[in-house]
Amino acid sequence: MQLADVALAGAAVGAALVLALAVVLAAQAWYVVRTVPKLPPAEGADHGFVAQAERKPGAPARELRVLMLGDSVVEGTGIVGSHEDAFSGHVARALARRLGCDVRWVCAGKSGSTAATLRTEVLPRAKERAAILGRVDLVAMSVGVNDALRGWTSADFAAELSQLVGEVHAAWPDAHITLSGKPAITHFPALPVPLCLALDWRVGRVFGAARRVVEGATSGRGASYAWVALEDALPRPGETAFLADGFHPGGSVLRAIADAIASRAAAAGVMDG
């Protein structure tokens, strides 16, 4: 057999394997879409207040005012209870503990949001609701997974995210901004192998672009932007990590995410000055 024949045979086998994998991924994706339950958002008020746990007698009160902005995580999809039990409440409590301050917060989230729809559909509502804060010191953002699931390229997502970040900064020029990083896709119970591996790769590319946008925004605008890595935002063994759909984070993961956000906010000097 000639080397050329070997090469052709190898290419044919490779093409067959790629085709077979594509069929498997498509079948798994169809099954997930058909079987994963659609969960409702958290209920109740979209704003709240968390008092500092301990304050020394005579010490002045310090208050951080926070806008939570994003997709289904911020909307509180699947949380049985109010936003106090969802992302916003966990983040507010983590900030109060870590920074030693009172936290007043407002949330604006919508399930399925991409960077583009977050800018055009959710941000206008966020601007209206944030007025009750008087000022905004910190914007905690969650976006990117839906862009990846819809197949947007990294370049397209980076362009949309840059516009979103620019408009957020224009609306609240004195606010610090955090952007949550890539979630642990391979741990999602709803996603079987190899689908979870393929999606993890795609989501990783999108969030790689997001991190570059954040780092570029920091150097280009002179504002405070913080990338919140979530690789370690996993529950301890034995804890319930995900909700009934096997896709959205439960309380233990939300606490880990909130702690990561609070840690980055502290490192960025959110309460300094």
QUIURJO-V122467 format. One record per run of one state. SS is the DSSP state (@ for helix, = for strand, . for the rest). FROM is the first residue (numbers start at 0). LEN is the number of residues. If there is no record, write none. Layout:
BEGIN
SS:FROM:LEN, SS:FROM:LEN
END
This chain:
BEGIN
.:0:2, @:2:33, .:35:7, =:42:1, .:43:3, =:46:4, .:50:12, =:62:8, .:70:1, @:71:4, .:75:6, =:81:1, @:82:3, .:85:1, @:86:13, .:99:2, =:101:8, .:109:5, @:114:19, .:133:4, =:137:5, .:142:2, @:144:5, .:149:4, @:153:18, .:171:4, =:175:5, .:180:4, @:184:3, .:187:7, @:194:27, .:221:3, =:224:4, .:228:13, =:241:1, .:242:6, =:248:1, .:249:1, @:250:17, .:267:6
END
